[in-house]
Amino acid sequence: MAYYLLFKNQPSARRLMASVPRLSRYTASNRMTDRDVLVRWGMVEESDPAHGTILNGSEAQRRIASRAQMAKFLRRIGVRVAPRVNRDGLPTTFSRQYRIPIFDFVPIGCFRSDSGVDWTSSRISRIHESFEEVPLDGDGQTRRATYLATRTLHALGLDFGLVSIGVSERGLLQVLDVSAAPILEGRLLELYRDAVQRFVEREDEWRRAGPPSVTLGTDVEMMLRNAQGKMVLASKYFSRKGRIGCDDRSVNFDGRRLPLMELRPAPDPSPDGLLLNLRALMHEASEAINRPGVEWRAGSAPFRPYCTGGHIHLSGVPLGARLVRALDHYVGLPLMAVEDPVRSQWRRPKYGFLGDVRQKVHGGFEYRTPASFVCSQVATRAAFHLAHMVARHYRELPLYDMYSPQLQFAFYSADREALRPILMRNMEAIRSHPEYVRHQDAIEPLFAMIERGETWDEAVDVRQEWGVPLRRTQKPKQAKTTAVHTV
């Protein structure tokens, strides 16, 4: 297995190659195999090779060649990008800036400057001395900045780069620029050297050990609806925490009235084991609510402006760009294909965008792109089995560039016809994989829905869909016994 670095004449690339022993320079005479990895450092005329894993492919790099075109695309998919001028026609100013280096989908550092600065037309690829390194989880704003940076890089189809974020005078986080070939000096060189070395070690380990053991978890959001069609607050029955709880979103941001019920079943190494845990928790929730006239609604958006998601938790497999892309292809896309196409647009792209991933403090991560699939038992079981199969075998599944502007616009507008060729190829790739025989019974019903052009029913009561009793059965009262004394 070989690791190549493709670059032009950048000193940064030379320094990186000198600091990572397994990296060697790529030339057209190299023969890449499917086991090899090519790291492209900036725009180079050389085409992507036909085989191997490519980091920062040429198409993705072309998306950031024009800063104006990049900004236009990002705004259309819901990413806030800093404008040149403010509403008064003056250059946009920022009270704070972040520079966030990312490699293989994971932020590897964070640098912050509180020096006020105006918008600049110069491309940003360097971390200046005015920036200080800060912890990635130091405060809420820093966490939001790293989340925005990761989303931005993934939306562009890039595997690594330096994302610059500005904080406006009103406190809004806005993307300033993206560089696919940052200037590597000092601490930034150390961070990229360590990240590339970890990547090499992880890839080598997978080649030796094979597919990992994966544990699945989930949290699914639902909303409650009374017989008059009105929303019922989940906080009427549940607190925030616990296996059955409430999402933090509140009515008018008051922090008290919480409309979203969230089920958090125990994780399980088996997809069907997780399904059983979820079903048992539904019965427990039904016992707590105990109102036959209160329906459970799921899907994309039971009540506007509130949206519901089906988050799949994965542990035992390291987070990386290729894995997230595989989840987009083989989990996010097929589930989108059976969503209600109107309601899905109410949810996206603000929620459930491509590559919507959050790392968990207890380890692992959650994939948040799907809507709340529990309105369909078929979709739920298939989601768990697809996620499990993809997490274990994503390196063996083909990936297509679904991050072009046209295809992303199609995803966010629920244009299934535009995405159908990729859907069909992905379904064929899953069906032809040797592991599919273990999951076929669970996944094939979803694929049949897609082929027939069917969508799930978001007006269904989730309890009826899952056969959950609508009202707690009362235990029969025991008859009182009277002692009989014999005289």
N, C-alpha and C positions, 0 to 999 in steps of 0.2 A: 504494500500500500504506500503510495507516494503522495507527498503534499507539495504543491507547486505555488509559487507566487508570480503572478503576471503583472508587470509594471513597465513604465517607460524609463524615465531617468530620475524618479523621485528619490532624494536622499532618505526620506522617511521609510520607503519600502526597503531600501538597502539596509538601513539600521534594523528594521524588523527581521529581515531574513538573517542578518548576522546574529541576532539574539535568540532565534529559535532554530536549533540544529536540524530539525526535521524538514524545514522549508528549503526548497531549492528553486532556482529561477526557471520559469516556464518559457519555452521557445516553441516555434511551430513544428520543430522536429520531434518534440516529445510525443509519445503515444499514450494518451490517457486511456485507462481502463475504467470499468464501472466502479472499481474499488478506490480510485484515486480522487483527490480533492484539489481543485484549483481556486486560489484566492486572487480575485482581480482587484488591483489597487488603482482606482481611478480609471478614467476613460483611456482605453488603449484600442487601437484599430484592429487588433487580432480578434477574430471571431471566437465565440464560445465553442469549445470542443464538443463533439457529438456524445461523448461518454463522460462518466464521472460526475461528481458533485461540484457545482459551481457556486461560489460565494460572491455575491454582488455581480450577477450576470449583466451582460451588456445592455439588454433592454431596460433593466431597472436603472442603470446608470444614465441612460438617455433621458429618463424622466426627471432628472434633477439638473440637466444641462442648462435649461433656461429657468431662472429663478421665478420669473413671472408666470410661465406655464405651470411650473410646479405648484405655485401658490394658488392658481386658478383651479387646478385639479383638487388640491387638498381642501379648499373651501367647499367644493361641491359635494364632498363626502363627509362634511361635518367637522373638519379640523380647522380650528381657529388660527389664521395666519395674520401676522402683523401687516397693516397697510403702510404704504410709503408716507402718507399724510393723514392727519386727523380730520375731524369734521370742520375745523377752522381753516383747513388748507395748509397747516403748518406741519413740519416733519414730526412723525410720531416719536414720542419720547418714552423711555422706560426707566423705572425706578430701580430695577434689578434685572440681572441677566443670569441665565444658567447655560453651561456647556456640558452636555451629557454624552459621553462616549458609550457606544453600545457594540457588543459583539455577539453574534449568534442569538439575537433576540433579547439578550440579557444586558441591562445597564451595568457597566463595570466600574463606574465612577461618577462623581458629580462635582462640578466646579461652579462657584457662585461669585458674582461681583455686585456690590451695592453702589457702584459708581454710576451716576445717572448718565445716560447716553441717548443720542438720537438714532433714528433708523439710518442705516448706511447701505449704499448700493453695492459696496464691496462684498464679495463672497467671504463667508466665515469658515475658516478651516484650522484656526490656531486658538490656543488658550493663552491669553496674555497674563502678564504678571499681576494684574489687578484682581485676578480670580483666585479664590482660595478653595481648596478641596473641602467638601462637607459630606457628612454621612448621607447615604441614599435614603435612609428612613428618619432623618433628623427631625423633620416637622411635616405637617400636612401639605404645605405648599411644595416642598421638595418632592414629596411622594407624588403629588399631582403632576409636577413637571416631568418626572421620570416616566410616568404613565403616558403622558402626552407624547414624549419623545419616542417611546417604544411603539406606540400606535402609529406615529408618523412614519417611522422607518419601515415598519411592516407594510403600511399602505402603499409605499413606493416600491415594494418588492425587494428591498435591500436587506442584506444580512448583517452588515455592520456599517458604522459611520459615526459622525459627530453631529448631534442635533443641538441647535442653539435656540433657546427659549427666552423671550422677553416678558417681563411683568409690567403691564401698563400702569398708568397713574391710578386707574380704578381697580387695580389688582387682578386684571385678567391675564391669564397665561396665553401667549401667542407664539407660534413658531416663527423664528427669524430666518433660519437657513438650515440646510443639510449638506454635509460634505461626506463623500464616499472615499476621500483620501486625505484624512486629517494630517496635519503636521505633527510628527511624532518626535517629541523632545522631552527629556526629563521624565516627570511622573507619567505623562500620557504614554510614552514609549513603554514604561514598565507595565502599565495596565494592559496595553494591547499584547505585549510579549507574554504576560501571564495568561491572558484569555486565550490566545492562540495555542499556547502550550497545553492548557486544560482541554481545549477542543481536540487536539491531536491525541492526548492520552485517553479521552473518552471514546473517540472513534476506534482507536486500537483495542480498547477493552471490549467494545461491542463486537469487533471481529473475532476476538478470542472467546467470549462468553456466550454470544448469541442473544436472542431476544430476552429482555428483562422480565421479571415478575412484576405485575402491575396490580395495584389496588385501586378500585373505583369508589367514588363517593358522589354525592349529588346534593344540591339544594334547589328545590323547585318552588316557584312563587305562584300563588293563586290569589284570586279576589272573591269576595262574598257578595251575593246579590239576593235581595229579598223578593217576595212575590210581586211587589209593585215595580220591580226593575231598578230599585235604588241600591246604591252601594252600601254595604254594611262594613263597618270598621273591624279589621281583624283584631285590633287591640281591645275590643270589647270582650274577647275570649282568651287572648294570649298575651304574654309579655314579650319583650324583644328576644330574650335568650331562650335556650333550651332546644330540644329536638323538634318541637313545634313552637315556632315563634313568629315574630313580625320583622319584616324588612324595615330599615331605618327611614325610608321615605315617608314623610308625613304630610298631612293636609295643610296647605299654605305654609309649609316649613315650620309648623308650630312645635314640632318635636314631641307631640303628645298623641295626636290622632293618626294612627298608623293603619293604612288600608290594606297592606299586602301581607297575607299569611305565607309563611315559609316552612316547608317540611325539610328536615335535615336528618335523613335516616343514617344509621350506622354504615360505614364503608364496608366493602367486601371485595375479596380478590376475584369473585365470580360475578359476571353481569347479572345472571339470574338470582344470585344471592342478594345483590343490591336491590333488585326488583322486589323480592320478597320482603326485604326490610322496609322499602317504600310503601308497599301495600299494607303492612302491619301498622305503619305510622298513620296512614290514611284512616284506618279503623279507629285508632286512638284519637285522632283529631275529630272524627265524627262523633265519638262519645262525648268529647268536651263541648262541642257546639250544640248538638242535640236539638236541632231545629229543622224539621222537614221542609219548611218554606224558605230556608236559606241555602241557595245553590252555590256550588263552587265553580268558578270560571277560571280558565287558563288560556293558553295560546299566546298571542302577541300583545294585545291591548284590550282587556275586558272592559275597562272604563278609561276613556281619555281624561286627562293626559297620562294616566298611569299605565305602565307597561310591565309585562311579566316575562321572566326568563327562566330557562332550564339550564342550570350551571352544572357541568360535569367535572368532578374533582379527580385528578390523576396523581398518584405517587408511585415511586419506584422506578420512574423513568425521568432522565434529566430534561429540563426545559431547553428547547433549541428552536431555531428558525425553521428547519425542515419539518420538525414535528408539528409546529403550529400551522404551517402551510398544509400539511397532510390532514390535520383536523379540519381546516377550512374546506379542503377538497372533499373529504370523505365523511364528515359529520355535519358541518355547518351548511354546506351546499345542498345535500339531499333533504335535510330537515326544512330548509327554506323552501324547497320545491313543493312541499306539502302544506305549507302555511297558508292561511287566508291571505291572498295577495294584497287586499286593501289594508287590512289591519297591520300587516307586517311593515308597511310604509309608515304607519303611525309610530312604530317603535324604532325603526332605523332611519338614518345612521347614528342617531344619538346613543341608542343602546343596541347591543348585539352586532356591532360592526365586525368585519373580518379581523381575525387575530385578536379578539377581545379576551385577553388572558390576564389573570392576576395571580401573583405568587402568594402562597399562604405562609404565615409565620410558623406553622407547625410542620412545614415541609410540603413539597409538591406544589401544585398549582390548580387553578380552576379555569376551564374553558367556558366562556360566557356568551358566545355568539348565538346559540340556539334560543328560540322562544320557549315558553313553558310547554313542553311537549306532552304533559300529562293529560291534556284533553284527548289524547289518543293512546290507547294501550299499545297499538302496533308501533307508533313512532317512539314511544318510551323504551320499549324493549329493544328495538333496533338501534336507538341512540346509544344505549349502554353497550351493546355488542359491537357496534362499529367503533366506538371510542376505545374499547379494550383491544380490538384487533389492530386498529391503527397505532395505538401506543406501543404495541409489541413489535409491529412489522412495518412501521412507516418508512424505513430505509429501503424496503423492497417494493414500495408502491410508486408508480410514476406520478410526477407532478407537472402540471401545465401552468403557463403564466396566466393566472386568472386575476392578476393585479394590474392589468392594463386599465386605463381610464374607462374604456367602453364596457369591459366586463364588470368592473366594480359598479359602474352606474346601473348596469343591468341587475346586479345583485340587490342594490339598495332600492331599486324600483320594482323588484319582484318580477322581472322580465324573464320568465322561465324558458321561453322559446329561444332567446339569445344565448342562454346558458345550457340549453339542452345538449349540444354536442359534447361539452365537457362532462355533463351529468352522465351521458351514455357511456363515454370512455371510462369514467371513474367506476361506474357500476360493473362494466366488463372487467376492469382491473381487479376489483374485489372478488367477483365471481370466479376468476381464473386463478386466484391465489390458493395455494395448498391449504391454508388455514381456514378457508371459507367453509369447508364441510362441517366444522365445529360450530359455526355461527349461522349457517344457512337458514335454519328453521326460524330464527329470530329476525334476520335481516331481509329475507326474500319478500315478506308481505309489504314492507316499506317500498322496496324496489318496484313491486307490482303496482302500488299506488302511484308512483312516479310515472311509470310507463302508461298507465291509464289516464294520467292527468288529473287525479283526484287530490283533494285537499282535506285536511281535517276540519271537524266541525267545532268552532269556538263557542257556539251557543249551547253545547252539551253541558250538563251537570257532571262534573268529574266524578262525583260519587256514583252516579248511575253507570258511567263508562267503566268504572272499576268494580262494580257490584258491591259497593260499600253500603251497608244499611243506612237508610235515611233517618232513622230514629232509634235511639237506644231502646232495647227491649227491656221491659220491666220484669224483674224477677217476681214470680208468684209469691204472694204472702202465705206464710205458713199458718195453718189453722191453730188457734189456741187449744190446748188440751186441758181438760179439767180432771184432776185426780179424783178417783172414786175410792172412797173408804168403805170397807166392809165392816159392818158392825157385828 
